[in-house]
Structures are given as C-alpha cells and as structure tokens.
Amino acid sequence: MLYDDTIIALATPSGMGAIAVIRISGPQAIEWVDAHFQSIHKKRLATQKSHTIHLGYIKDGDKTLDQVLVSIFKGPNSYTGEHVIEISCHGSMYIQQQVIQLFLKKGCRMATEGEFTLRAFLNGKMDLSQAEAVADLIASDSKASHEIALQQMRGGFSNQIQELREELLNFASLIELELDFSEEDVEFADRTQFLNLLNRITEVLKGLIDSFALGNVLKEGIPVAIVGEPNVGKSTLLNALLNEERAIVSDIPGTTRDTVEDQIAIGGVTFRFIDTAGIRETEDHVEKIGIQRAFEKIEKAQVVLYLFEAGKDKLAEIKLLQDKFPHKRILVLANKAENLNESEKTSLKERLPEALLLSAKTGTGLKELQDTLLDLTVKGQLGNNNTIVSNSRHYDSLLKALEEITKVKEGMDIGLSSDLVAIDIREALYHLGEITGQVTNDELLGNIFSNFCIGK
C-alpha cells in the first residue's frame, strides 16, 4: 500500500458546534492550503516552521469563507508522517462544507475510515496494535478502558511482543544456519538457552492470554445479573445503583417479564447490570419466557447477584443456584434489611456469613456492594502496569503463537530434526508479527481500519 495523494476529512463530530477541525494530509497539504489562506500577518505557510499556528482567512477567490486558525505539521514529524494541516474554523455546517468542497476542487480526496491512522502505520509512526489502540481510546467510556487503551497506544504491549519476537528470531536464524551445514552436524543454537527462551515465551503468552478475560469485559463492561424470586427488590436495586427510575417497581409479582439492562461506572470500571424476571414456578407463558431469559443472562454474566428478602430462609435456593452454576461468582444479598432488628441481623449473618445486608429502598449497604463488586472482578489487576489484552484479534494471534511454541518444545523433547522445528518457529514468528503488523495484508488492514471513524 502506497499513498501519494492528499486527503481531507472533518476531524471533529459532524454537526454544528463552537468550532470544527478539518484535517488535510499528504504531499500537497501545505501548498494547497497556502494557496487559499490569507494570514493576518501576510505570512506564507510554506515558509513557516512545523508545529506552529497561524490566524487568518480561508479565501475562495475574492470570497472569504471564514476566519480560521491553521496548524502546520511538517512530515515526517506529524501524526501521519506526511505534511498535515489542521484548519480550525467556526462550527457552522455550511462553513465546514464550503471549506471541504474548496479543497476537494483543488485536488484533495475525501479520506476513508481510519485513513489518517492507516497512513501513520504505513509510514512507521506506530505499529498495528498501537493503531488499534487509537480506536479503543476514542471509544473508551470508563477509566479502566481508557487506561488499557492508553497503555497499548504508548507501545507497552507491542514492545513486549517485539522483544519476544526478536529473541525468537535470533534463535530461528541460528537453527536455519545449521541447516546449511547439516552434513557437518554442527549446532550454532545452544539448545539449553533456546529451551529457557521457549519456557519464558510460554509464560508471557499464557499471562497475556489469561488477561484477555479481564481486558474484554473491561472494554465492553462487566455483565452483572440480578436474580431472585419475584418481589424481593431486584428492580429497586437496579434503580438504586443507577440512581434513576430505570425499571418498573410494583408489588405485583412478575412485573418484570423481560430483562432490563443499563450500565454505570464504579471505581472507573463499567458494569452492565441486568434486572431479570423473578424466578418462580408459573403458568403464565410470557413470564416463563422471561424466566428462561433470566437463566440465559446468568450463563453470560461475570457476576450474579442473588437477591432474597432478609428474614426468609433461602439456604436451599442459594445452594441450588451455586450447584447449577458452580463456576459463577455468586454474591448473596439479603435485601429489605431495614425490617430486621439487631438480633435478627446477627442470626442471619451466622447462618449466611457471606451474605451482604442491604436496603435497596433506603440505599443502606450499596457502597459495600459496589466495593465488593470491584474486589470480585478487578482487584489487584488494574494499576499494576501489567499488560492487559482487550483486542480479540490479538487474543487469537496469541493463542496461535502459543500453540506453535508448544509444538517447538514438543519437537525438541522428542529430538525432531532442525528443519521441522524451524517450520514451527516460523509459524510462531508469523502469528506474533500479525499483532504488531510486521506481517499483514491489505484485507487485514481493511478490516481493522474500516472500524475507525472518518477523520481519524
């Protein structure tokens, strides 16, 4: 892929606002804007230094389109590695279109989705995983997803992969060299050192693969199912957590017949709460469908909040739920605790020490519930500078690389010939290279950058 034309796009959201930013990148960017820019100080953009801003007017012949600020970024010291101009104009949609149309007539082409970042990747300004992190950063809607995307954009993940790949490549080169001297039966690669490297790579890859479970839910939001019998306060709890009347609350059993979902950030982490239909025996066909969906949501949830009315004995029901979903994190909540006296509360804690006492109606215990949710899901895993994988493409490549590394280790254990071991090493290098973009193709790049917004 080679780009030698000049592209243009609106870099700010479409619509009317205080200002709009129009981005132009390519070899003619400075020249073409210079031809239609009248500086208030009579300066020519072509003679100005990079990373400077200039006040003036965009002119179409004798017609003034707007007073603007023009920012100059000369290649290769720019986001794309090319000459880049950013025009900050007033946010009128008419002005935006007039300026864009002016430079389209001059010879610019409308940029496609993510084309500015694609050019940055192709010009070596960032690798592929960093480019993908740009899109994740734009889409981040919580502190946790923002921190993950920012770390990857800074190159923490790609540097880790690159170091492993370079070490593996060095040994691969020595093994390939041995094949040229196969008749002399010599070894250039120290097998003990190579095995130590493979063990270290295996450990790192497994750690990155395991981090995907956390990274993916942090990126998409941690799903939490609120379950229990009818009229125990599930909808009231959802409304209390969201601090709004999101779900209908009624004394009539079976009011919630379908799942109700919404999300909230707790401690910088997004949680997706799902209020489910009350679980009970019923002859109502519609309610049965809602109950079936409740069980489906439990299957998909990261955490299950089992709500029951404090004062009632639900040990058997809790045990059944834990047996039915043995691998789920189930948090037992005794709601309507405001109706219990101190003696009854003490008795309940003795029978169910893991239960949290709360009142969804008054808000008592909600802070403890929120803290417990954070502890159950992300405690100790954020803020420790460990790389967290959140991209499914990276996850797939890591799995394939680990599979090939395992084949290499098995081959060495059984004394497989160097030429066959070399094949598996090359496959591992290929999959690691897919992550950073050292191995790529037009179809892959098209799939990745088509998910970007235009202007980025």
C-alpha positions in Angstrom: 0.0 0.0 0.0 1.4 3.3 -1.1 -0.4 6.6 -0.8 0.9 9.7 -2.7 -2.3 11.7 -2.8 -3.7 14.3 -0.4 -6.7 13.5 1.7 -9.2 15.7 3.7 -11.8 15.0 6.3 -13.7 16.6 9.2 -11.8 15.5 12.3 -14.5 16.7 14.8 -18.0 15.2 15.1 -20.4 16.1 12.3 -22.9 18.8 13.1 -22.9 22.4 14.4 -20.6 23.4 17.3 -18.4 26.2 18.5 -15.5 25.1 16.3 -14.8 22.4 13.8 -11.4 20.9 12.8 -10.7 19.9 9.2 -7.7 17.7 8.7 -5.6 17.5 5.5 -2.7 15.1 5.0 -0.5 14.4 2.0 2.3 15.9 -0.1 0.3 18.9 -1.3 -1.4 19.7 2.1 0.7 22.8 2.9 0.9 24.0 -0.7 -2.8 23.8 -1.4 -3.9 25.4 1.9 -1.3 28.1 1.4 -2.9 29.0 -1.9 -6.3 29.8 -0.2 -5.0 31.1 3.2 -4.6 34.8 3.9 -2.5 35.4 7.0 -3.3 38.5 9.1 0.5 39.0 9.2 0.9 38.3 5.4 2.9 35.1 6.1 3.2 32.3 3.6 2.5 28.9 5.2 5.2 27.2 3.1 7.9 29.3 4.8 6.7 28.7 8.4 8.1 26.2 10.9 6.4 23.0 11.7 4.1 22.8 14.8 3.1 26.5 14.5 -0.4 28.0 14.4 -1.4 30.9 12.2 -4.5 33.2 12.3 -6.0 34.3 9.0 -8.8 33.8 6.5 -9.7 30.9 4.1 -10.5 32.5 0.7 -12.2 31.1 -2.4 -11.0 33.7 -4.9 -12.3 37.0 -3.6 -14.8 35.3 -1.3 -13.9 34.9 2.3 -15.2 31.7 3.8 -14.2 32.1 7.4 -11.6 33.3 9.8 -9.6 30.3 10.9 -6.5 29.0 12.8 -4.2 26.9 10.7 -1.9 24.4 12.4 1.2 23.2 10.4 2.8 19.8 11.0 5.5 19.0 8.5 6.4 15.4 7.7 7.8 13.2 8.9 7.2 14.9 12.3 3.4 14.6 12.2 0.7 12.1 13.1 0.6 10.5 9.7 4.3 11.1 8.8 3.2 13.3 5.9 2.6 17.0 5.7 -0.5 17.7 7.8 -2.6 20.8 8.0 -5.5 21.2 10.6 -7.9 24.1 9.9 -9.9 25.2 13.0 -12.9 27.0 11.7 -16.2 28.1 13.2 -18.6 25.2 13.7 -21.3 26.1 11.1 -22.1 23.1 9.0 -22.2 25.5 6.0 -18.7 26.7 6.7 -17.4 23.2 7.1 -18.8 22.0 3.8 -17.6 25.2 2.0 -14.0 24.7 3.2 -14.0 20.9 2.4 -15.5 21.5 -1.0 -12.9 24.2 -1.8 -10.0 21.7 -1.2 -11.8 18.9 -3.0 -11.9 21.1 -6.1 -8.2 21.8 -5.5 -7.4 18.1 -5.8 -7.9 16.6 -2.3 -9.7 13.3 -1.9 -12.1 12.5 0.9 -10.4 10.3 3.5 -11.8 6.8 4.2 -12.4 5.4 7.6 -9.2 5.5 9.7 -7.1 6.5 6.7 -5.0 9.1 8.7 -4.1 6.4 11.2 -3.5 3.9 8.4 -1.0 6.2 6.9 0.6 6.7 10.3 1.0 2.9 10.5 2.3 2.6 6.9 4.8 5.4 7.5 6.2 3.7 10.6 4.7 6.2 13.1 3.1 3.4 15.1 2.7 -0.3 14.8 -0.6 -2.1 14.2 -1.5 -2.8 17.8 -0.9 0.9 18.7 -3.1 1.9 15.7 -5.9 -0.3 17.0 -5.5 1.2 20.5 -6.2 4.6 18.9 -9.7 3.4 18.1 -10.1 1.9 21.5 -9.1 5.1 23.1 -11.7 7.1 21.2 -14.3 4.5 22.1 -13.3 4.3 25.8 -16.2 5.2 28.2 -14.6 4.4 31.5 -11.4 5.0 33.4 -10.4 1.3 33.1 -10.9 1.0 29.3 -9.2 4.4 28.9 -6.1 3.2 30.8 -5.9 -0.1 28.9 -6.1 1.7 25.5 -3.6 4.4 26.6 -1.1 1.8 27.7 -1.3 0.0 24.4 -1.2 3.2 22.3 2.1 4.1 24.2 3.5 0.8 23.0 3.7 -1.2 26.2 2.1 -4.3 24.7 3.7 -4.1 21.3 7.2 -3.6 22.9 6.7 -6.8 24.9 5.7 -8.8 21.8 8.5 -7.2 19.7 11.2 -8.2 22.3 10.0 -11.8 22.4 9.8 -12.0 18.6 13.4 -10.6 18.2 14.8 -13.1 20.6 12.9 -16.0 18.9 14.0 -14.7 15.5 17.7 -14.8 16.6 17.5 -18.4 17.6 15.5 -19.2 14.5 18.3 -17.7 12.4 20.9 -19.9 14.1 18.8 -23.0 13.5 18.3 -22.1 9.9 22.0 -21.6 9.6 22.5 -25.1 10.9 20.5 -26.5 8.0 23.2 -25.1 5.6 25.8 -27.1 7.5 23.7 -30.2 8.0 26.4 -32.5 6.6 29.0 -31.2 9.2 26.5 -32.0 12.0 27.2 -28.7 13.9 25.0 -26.7 16.3 25.0 -23.0 16.3 22.0 -22.6 18.6 22.5 -23.5 22.3 19.6 -25.9 23.0 19.6 -25.2 26.7 19.3 -21.4 26.2 16.7 -22.0 23.5 14.6 -24.1 25.8 14.8 -21.5 28.5 13.7 -18.9 26.0 10.7 -21.1 24.9 9.7 -21.5 28.6 9.8 -17.8 29.1 7.9 -17.0 26.0 5.3 -19.6 27.0 4.9 -18.0 30.4 4.5 -14.5 28.9 2.0 -15.7 26.3 -0.1 -17.5 28.9 -0.2 -14.4 31.1 -1.3 -12.2 28.2 -3.9 -14.8 27.1 -5.3 -15.0 30.7 -5.5 -11.2 30.8 -8.0 -11.2 27.9 -10.8 -12.4 30.1 -10.4 -9.2 32.2 -9.5 -6.9 29.3 -12.5 -7.9 27.2 -15.1 -7.3 30.0 -13.4 -4.0 31.0 -13.6 -2.9 27.4 -17.3 -4.0 26.9 -18.5 -3.6 30.5 -18.7 -6.3 33.2 -22.1 -8.1 32.9 -23.8 -8.5 36.3 -27.1 -10.4 36.5 -29.6 -9.5 39.3 -31.6 -12.6 40.1 -34.1 -13.9 42.7 -37.7 -14.6 43.3 -40.4 -12.0 42.4 -40.9 -9.0 44.7 -37.5 -9.3 46.5 -36.5 -5.8 45.2 -34.4 -6.6 42.1 -35.8 -3.6 40.1 -35.5 -1.4 43.2 -31.8 -2.4 43.5 -31.2 -1.7 39.8 -32.8 1.8 40.2 -30.8 2.5 43.3 -27.5 1.5 41.6 -28.3 3.7 38.6 -29.8 6.4 40.7 -32.7 6.7 38.4 -36.1 5.0 37.8 -34.9 2.7 35.1 -37.1 -0.4 35.9 -40.8 -0.6 36.9 -41.3 -1.2 40.6 -44.5 -2.8 41.7 -45.9 -5.0 44.5 -47.5 -7.3 41.8 -45.4 -10.4 41.4 -44.0 -10.9 37.9 -43.9 -7.2 36.9 -40.5 -7.7 35.2 -41.2 -10.1 32.4 -38.1 -9.4 30.3 -34.5 -8.4 31.1 -33.8 -4.7 31.7 -30.2 -3.5 31.2 -28.2 -0.4 31.9 -24.7 0.4 32.9 -22.8 2.5 35.4 -19.1 3.2 36.2 -18.0 2.1 39.6 -14.4 3.0 40.6 -13.6 3.7 36.9 -14.9 0.3 35.8 -18.1 -0.1 33.7 -20.6 -2.6 35.0 -23.6 -3.7 32.9 -26.4 -4.5 35.3 -29.2 -6.8 34.1 -32.5 -6.9 36.0 -34.1 -10.3 35.3 -37.6 -11.7 35.6 -38.4 -13.2 39.1 -37.5 -16.9 39.2 -40.5 -19.0 40.3 -43.0 -21.6 39.1 -45.6 -20.0 36.9 -48.2 -21.0 34.3 -48.0 -17.6 32.6 -46.5 -18.2 29.1 -44.9 -14.7 28.8 -43.5 -14.8 32.3 -42.0 -18.3 31.6 -40.1 -16.8 28.6 -38.8 -14.0 30.9 -37.6 -16.6 33.4 -35.8 -18.6 30.7 -34.1 -15.4 29.6 -33.0 -14.8 33.2 -31.2 -18.2 33.2 -29.6 -17.3 29.8 -28.3 -14.0 31.3 -26.9 -15.9 34.3 -24.9 -18.0 31.9 -23.4 -15.0 30.3 -22.9 -12.9 33.4 -19.5 -12.4 35.0 -21.1 -11.9 38.4 -24.5 -13.0 39.7 -26.3 -11.0 42.4 -28.8 -13.4 44.2 -31.3 -11.2 46.0 -33.6 -12.5 48.7 -35.8 -11.0 51.3 -34.0 -10.7 54.6 -35.8 -12.7 57.3 -36.7 -15.6 55.0 -34.8 -18.8 54.9 -33.3 -19.2 51.4 -30.4 -21.5 52.2 -31.8 -24.3 49.9 -32.4 -21.9 47.0 -28.9 -20.5 47.3 -27.3 -23.9 47.4 -29.3 -25.0 44.3 -28.1 -21.8 42.4 -24.5 -22.5 43.4 -24.7 -26.1 42.3 -26.4 -25.1 39.0 -23.7 -22.5 38.2 -20.6 -23.8 40.1 -18.1 -21.6 38.2 -20.0 -18.4 38.6 -19.2 -15.7 41.1 -22.4 -15.5 43.1 -22.9 -12.7 45.5 -25.7 -13.3 48.0 -27.7 -10.2 49.0 -30.2 -10.0 51.9 -32.5 -7.1 50.9 -35.0 -5.2 53.0 -32.6 -5.4 55.9 -34.3 -2.3 57.4 -37.1 -4.6 58.5 -34.8 -6.7 60.8 -33.8 -5.9 64.3 -30.2 -6.3 65.5 -30.8 -9.8 66.9 -32.3 -10.9 63.6 -29.4 -9.4 61.6 -26.9 -11.2 63.8 -28.7 -14.5 63.4 -28.8 -14.0 59.6 -25.0 -13.4 59.5 -24.4 -16.5 61.5 -26.4 -18.6 59.1 -25.1 -16.9 55.9 -21.8 -15.2 56.7 -21.1 -14.5 53.0 -24.4 -12.5 52.6 -24.4 -8.7 52.4 -27.2 -7.0 54.2 -28.6 -4.1 52.4 -31.7 -2.0 51.7 -32.3 -1.1 48.1 -35.1 1.2 49.2 -33.0 3.3 51.6 -29.6 2.8 50.0 -28.0 1.2 53.0 -25.3 -1.2 52.0 -25.0 0.0 48.4 -21.5 1.3 48.9 -20.4 -2.0 50.4 -21.9 -3.8 47.4 -20.1 -1.6 44.9 -16.7 -2.2 46.7 -17.4 -5.9 46.8 -18.1 -5.9 43.0 -14.8 -4.2 42.4 -12.9 -6.7 44.6 -14.5 -9.7 42.9 -13.7 -8.6 39.4 -10.6 -6.3 39.1 -8.9 -6.0 42.5 -5.1 -6.1 42.1 -5.3 -6.4 38.3 -5.5 -2.7 37.4 -2.9 -0.1 38.2 0.0 -2.6 38.5 1.3 -1.8 35.0 0.7 -5.3 33.8 -0.3 -5.5 30.1 -4.0 -6.4 29.7 -5.1 -7.7 26.3 -8.5 -6.4 25.2 -8.4 -7.0 21.5 -9.9 -10.2 20.2 -7.6 -10.2 17.1 -4.6 -10.0 19.4 -6.0 -12.8 21.6 -6.5 -15.1 18.6 -2.9 -14.5 17.4 -1.5 -15.1 20.9 -3.4 -18.4 21.1 -1.9 -19.5 17.7 1.6 -18.4 18.7 1.4 -20.3 21.9 0.2 -23.4 20.0 3.3 -23.2 17.7 5.7 -22.6 20.7 4.2 -25.7 22.3 4.9 -27.7 19.1 8.5 -26.4 19.1 9.0 -27.6 22.7 7.5 -31.0 22.0 9.7 -31.3 18.9 12.8 -30.6 20.9 11.8 -33.1 23.6 11.5 -35.9 21.1 14.6 -34.9 19.1 12.8 -33.7 16.0 15.1 -32.6 13.2 16.0 -28.9 13.0 14.3 -28.4 9.6 10.9 -29.5 11.1 11.4 -27.4 14.3 12.2 -24.4 12.1 8.8 -24.7 10.4 7.0 -24.3 13.8 9.3 -21.5 14.8 8.5 -19.6 11.6 4.7 -20.1 12.3 5.1 -18.7 15.8 7.0 -15.7 14.4 4.3 -15.2 11.9 1.5 -15.0 14.5 3.5 -12.7 16.7 4.2 -10.5 13.7 0.4 -10.3 13.0 -0.1 -8.5 16.3 2.3 -5.6 15.6 1.8 -5.5 11.8 5.2 -6.9 10.8 3.1 -9.5 9.0 0.0 -8.1 7.3 -2.1 -7.9 4.1 -4.5 -5.5 2.5 -7.6 -7.5 3.6 -6.5 -7.4 7.3 -5.8 -3.7 7.2 -9.1 -3.0 5.5 -10.9 -4.9 8.2 -9.2 -3.1 11.0 -9.3 0.5 9.8 -12.9 0.2 8.4 -14.0 0.3 12.1 -12.4 3.7 12.6 -14.3 7.0 12.3 -13.6 9.2 9.3 -11.1 11.9 10.2 -9.0 9.6 12.3 
